Amino acid sequence: MTTPSTPGLTRFNALGEQAASAALREACAATAWTRRLLAARPYATDDDLYAASDTATAELTADDLGEAMAGHPPIGRPRPGDPASAREQRGMAGASDALKTEMLELNLAYQERFGHVFLICATGRTGEQMRDALKERIGNAPEREREIVRAELGKINRIRLARLLASAED
């Protein structure tokens, strides 16, 4: 079922190139992703925007994925002054000191193994769920992990685009 165009999408479509680019960069730090989404404007429906995001995410090169991941702070350490990372990592906010320490150690081990931050769609997950996912994924082959990262990035991008469209309605 196709979602009709929302006032937020109408406003997004009407943004100038620079403003639209800045808004998209808040959702995903990959320049190639932003370019693809900008090039496809205007979108008829929210679903069209989400589909374009999914396609652009699927087409990201390894370097593009690296650029996207560089825009994400490690789990358990949201960027100061970044409400999106704090909101998305809310599951770690009330975590015990022991869990925070464990996540820091696991994040460092993951980063050493794969060369980038552990990326997971943290929205709605507890600290324990994120830790368990990190423990499970750290043993993945790099090729397998790259595809999981791509899928997680796609989920994050959709959530952030939905928030963009909702905030554009205010």
Secondary structure, DSSP 8 states (H G I E B T S, - for coil): ------HHHHHHHHS-HHHHHHHHHHH---HHHHHHHHHT-S-SSHHHHHHHHHHHHHT--HHHHHHHHHTS--TT---TT-HHHHHHTHHHHT--HHHHHHHHHHHHHHHHHHSS------TT--HHHHHHHHHHHTTS-HHHHHHHHHHHHHHHHHHHHHHHHHHTT-
